[in-house]
């Protein structure tokens, strides 16, 4: 996995790092027990302040994606085993709130429910049927839809395997 930082992006750098690591976990590029580079190493590779990387790792730790092992560094957590019921509920609430806000914005810009749901389906397909997650069962119940527009219930099937995935870093000056 390669971490790319866009200095021209309106999104904070620590969130860019966080989002890319979550994406790598979701797509199976990073698996439970994979080691991430040290804060100092990743910061140096990206040419950014080490406190920025530390903040990204801390957010990922607080959200249950990473385990911090002191001097041993950060490793990818097995979210299903680490996340408490409260953390999973908070994540579901955050997802619902973000989807609600996106729906409001779409509506305010003249969009319809049908166009919102179509775009939600397209994005869910990109995540749940994308490359790198073969054998993963689609679960878009948070959206309340499946590929036919019907409610879908279930969980993603995880197939943990040992890997030595490493992050690479680049610092993009423009998109």
Buried (B, 14 or more C-beta within 10 A) or exposed (E): BEBBBBEEBEEEBBEBBBEBBBBBBBBBBBBBBBBBBBBEBBBBBBEBEBEBBBBBBBBBBEBBBBBBEEEEBBBBBBBEEBBEEEBEEBBEEEEEEEBEEBBEEBEEEEBEEEEBBEEBBEEBEEBBEBEEBEEBEBBBBBBEBBEEEEEBEEEEEBEEEEBEBEBEBEBEEEE
